[in-house]
Amino acid sequence: MTTSKARITAIGSYVPEKRLTNHDLEKLVDTNDEWIVQRTGIKERRIALATEFTSDISVKAVENLRERFKKSLDDVDMIIACTMTPDFKTPSVSALVQAKLGIKNTGAIDLNAACSGFAYGLHIANGLITAGLNKKVLVIGAETFSKILDYSDRSTCILFGDGGGAVLVEFDEKNPSFIEAHMGTNGEQAHNLYCTDLSHQMFGNELEVNGFVNQNGREVYKWAVNTVPKGVTALLEKAGYETKKVDWFVPHSANLRIIESICSRTGLSLEQTIYSLEYYGNTSAASIPLSLDKGLQEGKLKFNDTVLLYGFGGGLTHAGMLIKWSI
């Protein structure tokens, strides 16, 4: 089992005020509320203002954490911002967060593993603290996906929304949160989900050079419903756990039909699954922290519950973590 001396001690979240409902989307593309709900489970999503960026959302999520849990951030010694929609190529979102929060002595890195990002961020935070390299790490998952969406493409614009969540991970060798981790990559399928930047070819595949998210939904769906159940099984086997020992399942909130398929293939029930897609849409790296905070605020997550997190998406990457809920 994974060695851990790290504990999740606080959580916060933030979503923009603007709502984009399925009925709003009916005015933009050839779609309707019934079609979207039936295929995705999404009813609405939040959209950032034109002047609101990923660093702004990140700061508000961290401020929410600080206010609710009365945590000092002065001694945070690493900030990990998990996102694929940074404000700039450089400076990093994490550096902007450091400046806006006035944290004086900290490292700052951005991590791009798309929808798997937050799970990877937690894994790295646990490793840094357990290795004795850091003592107090902010892990943020935040996105402004609305800024890279083509709102004439109904296959993508109905799915994504904006938002962010953050957790504080601190040194605690007596009551660690982290039990086990499992991750993997299928880069040979990368062309099925991409956002162009400097290149326009991938493994001989011509890419749309439009700066927007492009997704082959059918292929990503097939990959997810086959890969994630195998990953969940591998994660539980590594930890020596059975599904009945899992209290809550928190997958990436991509699509309710994907989540239902994963549950049916793993023996995890939808009733023990916490997701945030219904009113926030697919928020990529933000979806798992948003779901966790939703579960906490709804009174579902209890101290010492066993929680299985699993992210999956662009790359194509996937990452799962088994943790003890320690807030």
TIVOBA-451444 format. One record per residue (C-alpha): residue number from 1; x, y, z. Coordinates in nm, 3 decimals, always signed. Layout:
BEGIN
[NUM,[X,Y,Z]]
...
***
This chain:
BEGIN
[1,[+0.000,+0.000,+0.000]]
[2,[+0.105,+0.361,-0.062]]
[3,[+0.310,+0.517,+0.215]]
[4,[+0.153,+0.840,+0.336]]
[5,[+0.227,+1.107,+0.592]]
[6,[-0.020,+1.353,+0.442]]
[7,[-0.372,+1.448,+0.538]]
[8,[-0.643,+1.648,+0.361]]
[9,[-0.747,+1.905,+0.621]]
[10,[-0.974,+2.154,+0.442]]
[11,[-1.171,+2.207,+0.120]]
[12,[-1.329,+2.498,-0.063]]
[13,[-1.503,+2.564,-0.392]]
[14,[-1.633,+2.836,-0.618]]
[15,[-1.847,+2.853,-0.932]]
[16,[-1.928,+3.165,-1.138]]
[17,[-2.271,+3.320,-1.091]]
[18,[-2.379,+3.305,-1.456]]
[19,[-2.589,+2.999,-1.541]]
[20,[-2.618,+2.851,-1.889]]
[21,[-2.920,+2.620,-1.897]]
[22,[-3.015,+2.364,-2.157]]
[23,[-3.298,+2.596,-2.262]]
[24,[-3.040,+2.872,-2.320]]
[25,[-2.843,+2.635,-2.542]]
[26,[-3.155,+2.568,-2.749]]
[27,[-3.116,+2.926,-2.875]]
[28,[-2.756,+2.867,-2.982]]
[29,[-2.748,+2.521,-3.142]]
[30,[-2.982,+2.251,-3.268]]
[31,[-3.053,+2.079,-2.936]]
[32,[-3.310,+2.064,-2.658]]
[33,[-3.330,+2.005,-2.285]]
[34,[-3.468,+1.651,-2.313]]
[35,[-3.196,+1.544,-2.559]]
[36,[-2.915,+1.680,-2.339]]
[37,[-3.049,+1.537,-2.011]]
[38,[-3.116,+1.197,-2.165]]
[39,[-2.763,+1.167,-2.306]]
[40,[-2.557,+1.343,-2.039]]
[41,[-2.758,+1.408,-1.722]]
[42,[-2.659,+1.777,-1.740]]
[43,[-2.923,+2.046,-1.681]]
[44,[-2.709,+2.359,-1.659]]
[45,[-2.352,+2.477,-1.624]]
[46,[-2.177,+2.789,-1.485]]
[47,[-1.997,+3.032,-1.716]]
[48,[-1.716,+3.270,-1.622]]
[49,[-1.742,+3.639,-1.701]]
[50,[-1.531,+3.771,-1.987]]
[51,[-1.302,+3.926,-1.724]]
[52,[-1.293,+3.614,-1.501]]
[53,[-1.014,+3.363,-1.553]]
[54,[-0.889,+3.039,-1.401]]
[55,[-0.664,+3.215,-1.151]]
[56,[-0.961,+3.423,-1.028]]
[57,[-1.173,+3.111,-0.980]]
[58,[-0.881,+2.938,-0.806]]
[59,[-0.834,+3.225,-0.561]]
[60,[-1.204,+3.233,-0.475]]
[61,[-1.206,+2.857,-0.412]]
[62,[-0.905,+2.891,-0.180]]
[63,[-1.061,+3.189,-0.002]]
[64,[-1.374,+2.980,+0.052]]
[65,[-1.155,+2.708,+0.207]]
[66,[-0.980,+2.957,+0.433]]
[67,[-1.300,+3.120,+0.552]]
[68,[-1.484,+2.797,+0.626]]
[69,[-1.201,+2.614,+0.799]]
[70,[-1.017,+2.912,+0.951]]
[71,[-0.688,+2.794,+0.803]]
[72,[-0.377,+3.007,+0.780]]
[73,[-0.215,+2.996,+0.438]]
[74,[+0.095,+3.191,+0.535]]
[75,[+0.301,+2.874,+0.573]]
[76,[+0.185,+2.698,+0.256]]
[77,[+0.508,+2.583,+0.090]]
[78,[+0.373,+2.451,-0.242]]
[79,[+0.082,+2.541,-0.468]]
[80,[-0.027,+2.290,-0.733]]
[81,[-0.280,+2.428,-0.981]]
[82,[-0.442,+2.154,-1.189]]
[83,[-0.589,+2.301,-1.508]]
[84,[-0.583,+2.288,-1.886]]
[85,[-0.726,+2.639,-1.924]]
[86,[-0.457,+2.865,-1.773]]
[87,[-0.480,+3.244,-1.796]]
[88,[-0.144,+3.250,-1.980]]
[89,[+0.117,+3.008,-2.109]]
[90,[+0.333,+3.186,-1.855]]
[91,[+0.303,+3.301,-1.579]]
[92,[+0.139,+2.993,-1.433]]
[93,[-0.197,+2.992,-1.261]]
[94,[-0.023,+2.881,-0.942]]
[95,[+0.209,+3.184,-0.954]]
[96,[-0.088,+3.416,-1.000]]
[97,[-0.263,+3.248,-0.707]]
[98,[+0.050,+3.298,-0.493]]
[99,[+0.053,+3.669,-0.574]]
[100,[-0.319,+3.728,-0.525]]
[101,[-0.321,+3.545,-0.190]]
[102,[+0.006,+3.701,-0.074]]
[103,[+0.173,+3.372,+0.021]]
[104,[+0.537,+3.469,+0.067]]
[105,[+0.749,+3.152,+0.072]]
[106,[+0.606,+2.885,-0.155]]
[107,[+0.678,+2.687,-0.468]]
[108,[+0.422,+2.706,-0.747]]
[109,[+0.359,+2.467,-1.035]]
[110,[+0.079,+2.404,-1.283]]
[111,[-0.021,+2.049,-1.374]]
[112,[-0.208,+1.966,-1.695]]
[113,[-0.359,+1.620,-1.699]]
[114,[-0.696,+1.752,-1.819]]
[115,[-0.987,+1.584,-1.639]]
[116,[-0.749,+1.360,-1.443]]
[117,[-0.558,+1.659,-1.315]]
[118,[-0.692,+1.686,-0.961]]
[119,[-0.626,+1.318,-0.884]]
[120,[-0.269,+1.358,-1.015]]
[121,[-0.231,+1.674,-0.807]]
[122,[-0.332,+1.492,-0.490]]
[123,[-0.090,+1.209,-0.571]]
[124,[+0.197,+1.454,-0.612]]
[125,[+0.106,+1.646,-0.295]]
[126,[+0.105,+1.322,-0.096]]
[127,[+0.442,+1.227,-0.243]]
[128,[+0.602,+1.565,-0.168]]
[129,[+0.483,+1.568,+0.191]]
[130,[+0.554,+1.202,+0.261]]
[131,[+0.906,+1.244,+0.122]]
[132,[+0.962,+1.532,+0.358]]
[133,[+1.002,+1.789,+0.080]]
[134,[+0.697,+1.995,+0.178]]
[135,[+0.473,+2.037,+0.479]]
[136,[+0.163,+2.218,+0.354]]
[137,[+0.036,+2.200,-0.004]]
[138,[-0.259,+2.368,-0.175]]
[139,[-0.404,+2.150,-0.452]]
[140,[-0.640,+2.337,-0.682]]
[141,[-0.855,+2.205,-0.966]]
[142,[-1.001,+2.491,-1.170]]
[143,[-1.112,+2.554,-1.527]]
[144,[-1.267,+2.817,-1.753]]
[145,[-1.364,+2.579,-2.030]]
[146,[-1.618,+2.824,-2.174]]
[147,[-1.323,+3.021,-2.315]]
[148,[-1.213,+2.733,-2.538]]
[149,[-1.555,+2.614,-2.655]]
[150,[-1.708,+2.652,-2.999]]
[151,[-2.070,+2.740,-2.923]]
[152,[-2.175,+2.632,-3.271]]
[153,[-2.053,+2.276,-3.201]]
[154,[-2.335,+2.107,-3.013]]
[155,[-2.129,+1.794,-2.943]]
[156,[-1.899,+1.987,-2.707]]
[157,[-2.066,+2.311,-2.598]]
[158,[-2.349,+2.128,-2.417]]
[159,[-2.103,+1.943,-2.194]]
[160,[-1.862,+2.184,-2.031]]
[161,[-1.877,+2.446,-1.759]]
[162,[-1.651,+2.656,-1.539]]
[163,[-1.562,+2.628,-1.170]]
[164,[-1.297,+2.537,-0.920]]
[165,[-1.219,+2.354,-0.599]]
[166,[-0.921,+2.344,-0.364]]
[167,[-0.796,+2.127,-0.080]]
[168,[-0.524,+2.177,+0.177]]
[169,[-0.291,+1.882,+0.229]]
[170,[-0.075,+1.888,+0.543]]
[171,[+0.187,+1.672,+0.712]]
[172,[+0.026,+1.419,+0.949]]
[173,[+0.198,+1.084,+0.992]]
[174,[-0.051,+0.962,+1.252]]
[175,[-0.372,+1.017,+1.054]]
[176,[-0.286,+1.015,+0.683]]
[177,[-0.558,+1.040,+0.418]]
[178,[-0.396,+0.849,+0.133]]
[179,[-0.439,+0.471,+0.106]]
[180,[-0.350,+0.379,-0.253]]
[181,[-0.325,+0.519,-0.606]]
[182,[-0.345,+0.390,-0.961]]
[183,[-0.293,+0.572,-1.289]]
[184,[-0.229,+0.521,-1.656]]
[185,[-0.209,+0.678,-2.000]]
[186,[-0.338,+0.591,-2.347]]
[187,[-0.159,+0.857,-2.551]]
[188,[-0.218,+0.665,-2.873]]
[189,[-0.583,+0.779,-2.847]]
[190,[-0.493,+1.143,-2.780]]
[191,[-0.641,+1.260,-3.109]]
[192,[-0.990,+1.175,-2.980]]
[193,[-0.983,+1.469,-2.736]]
[194,[-0.763,+1.771,-2.795]]
[195,[-0.737,+2.149,-2.805]]
[196,[-0.495,+2.276,-3.069]]
[197,[-0.209,+2.508,-2.990]]
[198,[+0.121,+2.502,-3.181]]
[199,[+0.084,+2.177,-3.377]]
[200,[-0.173,+2.053,-3.623]]
[201,[-0.091,+1.684,-3.661]]
[202,[-0.092,+1.394,-3.418]]
[203,[+0.020,+1.044,-3.517]]
[204,[-0.068,+1.124,-3.877]]
[205,[-0.414,+1.257,-3.789]]
[206,[-0.501,+1.602,-3.925]]
[207,[-0.632,+1.823,-3.645]]
[208,[-0.873,+2.115,-3.654]]
[209,[-0.660,+2.423,-3.583]]
[210,[-0.926,+2.639,-3.425]]
[211,[-0.815,+2.677,-3.063]]
[212,[-1.129,+2.503,-2.941]]
[213,[-1.185,+2.172,-2.767]]
[214,[-1.242,+1.898,-3.023]]
[215,[-1.375,+1.563,-2.909]]
[216,[-1.470,+1.234,-3.067]]
[217,[-1.734,+1.164,-2.804]]
[218,[-1.808,+0.812,-2.917]]
[219,[-1.444,+0.701,-2.892]]
[220,[-1.383,+0.877,-2.561]]
[221,[-1.695,+0.713,-2.420]]
[222,[-1.579,+0.367,-2.532]]
[223,[-1.234,+0.426,-2.384]]
[224,[-1.369,+0.552,-2.050]]
[225,[-1.622,+0.275,-1.989]]
[226,[-1.357,+0.012,-2.061]]
[227,[-1.052,+0.172,-1.897]]
[228,[-1.193,+0.316,-1.575]]
[229,[-1.358,-0.004,-1.445]]
[230,[-1.028,-0.188,-1.497]]
[231,[-0.848,+0.092,-1.316]]
[232,[-1.093,+0.083,-1.026]]
[233,[-1.044,-0.293,-0.995]]
[234,[-0.665,-0.257,-1.005]]
[235,[-0.674,+0.019,-0.744]]
[236,[-0.885,-0.186,-0.504]]
[237,[-0.669,-0.493,-0.555]]
[238,[-0.351,-0.296,-0.481]]
[239,[-0.509,-0.166,-0.161]]
[240,[-0.650,-0.506,-0.060]]
[241,[-1.001,-0.361,-0.052]]
[242,[-1.334,-0.493,-0.178]]
[243,[-1.602,-0.265,-0.320]]
[244,[-1.812,-0.313,-0.006]]
[245,[-1.541,-0.130,+0.192]]
[246,[-1.587,+0.182,-0.024]]
[247,[-1.831,+0.431,+0.127]]
[248,[-1.834,+0.683,-0.159]]
[249,[-1.732,+0.681,-0.523]]
[250,[-1.638,+1.022,-0.669]]
[251,[-1.559,+0.989,-1.041]]
[252,[-1.484,+1.270,-1.283]]
[253,[-1.820,+1.426,-1.373]]
[254,[-1.797,+1.387,-1.749]]
[255,[-2.132,+1.237,-1.836]]
[256,[-2.390,+1.056,-1.625]]
[257,[-2.416,+0.771,-1.877]]
[258,[-2.041,+0.706,-1.843]]
[259,[-2.073,+0.708,-1.463]]
[260,[-2.367,+0.465,-1.476]]
[261,[-2.169,+0.228,-1.699]]
[262,[-1.865,+0.243,-1.469]]
[263,[-2.083,+0.167,-1.168]]
[264,[-2.248,-0.129,-1.337]]
[265,[-1.911,-0.275,-1.439]]
[266,[-1.744,-0.233,-1.098]]
[267,[-2.020,-0.322,-0.853]]
[268,[-2.024,+0.030,-0.711]]
[269,[-2.375,+0.170,-0.682]]
[270,[-2.502,+0.499,-0.821]]
[271,[-2.649,+0.569,-0.476]]
[272,[-2.298,+0.580,-0.328]]
[273,[-2.168,+0.797,-0.611]]
[274,[-2.121,+1.172,-0.575]]
[275,[-2.104,+1.382,-0.892]]
[276,[-2.136,+1.750,-0.979]]
[277,[-2.240,+1.742,-1.344]]
[278,[-2.614,+1.803,-1.309]]
[279,[-2.580,+2.175,-1.238]]
[280,[-2.215,+2.241,-1.323]]
[281,[-2.157,+2.027,-1.632]]
[282,[-1.818,+1.875,-1.708]]
[283,[-1.570,+2.103,-1.532]]
[284,[-1.261,+1.893,-1.616]]
[285,[-1.000,+1.914,-1.336]]
[286,[-1.252,+2.096,-1.113]]
[287,[-1.519,+1.826,-1.121]]
[288,[-1.383,+1.599,-0.845]]
[289,[-1.316,+1.874,-0.587]]
[290,[-1.656,+2.028,-0.668]]
[291,[-1.816,+1.687,-0.612]]
[292,[-1.628,+1.632,-0.286]]
[293,[-1.735,+1.969,-0.151]]
[294,[-2.092,+1.905,-0.264]]
[295,[-2.087,+1.572,-0.079]]
[296,[-1.953,+1.738,+0.234]]
[297,[-2.205,+2.021,+0.232]]
[298,[-2.493,+1.780,+0.171]]
[299,[-2.387,+1.579,+0.479]]
[300,[-2.291,+1.269,+0.283]]
[301,[-1.916,+1.260,+0.346]]
[302,[-1.834,+1.178,+0.706]]
[303,[-1.501,+1.173,+0.888]]
[304,[-1.310,+0.848,+0.821]]
[305,[-1.528,+0.745,+0.526]]
[306,[-1.343,+0.551,+0.257]]
[307,[-1.364,+0.746,-0.071]]
[308,[-1.260,+0.627,-0.415]]
[309,[-1.174,+0.909,-0.657]]
[310,[-1.122,+0.847,-1.027]]
[311,[-1.035,+1.102,-1.293]]
[312,[-1.021,+1.035,-1.667]]
[313,[-0.997,+1.243,-1.982]]
[314,[-0.763,+1.422,-2.222]]
[315,[-0.429,+1.264,-2.285]]
[316,[-0.593,+1.017,-2.271]]
[317,[-0.510,+0.987,-1.901]]
[318,[-0.670,+0.832,-1.598]]
[319,[-0.590,+0.840,-1.227]]
[320,[-0.759,+0.694,-0.920]]
[321,[-0.704,+0.739,-0.548]]
[322,[-0.838,+0.562,-0.243]]
[323,[-0.847,+0.796,+0.055]]
[324,[-0.981,+0.822,+0.408]]
[325,[-1.195,+1.132,+0.436]]
[326,[-1.024,+1.334,+0.706]]
[327,[-1.221,+1.658,+0.734]]
***
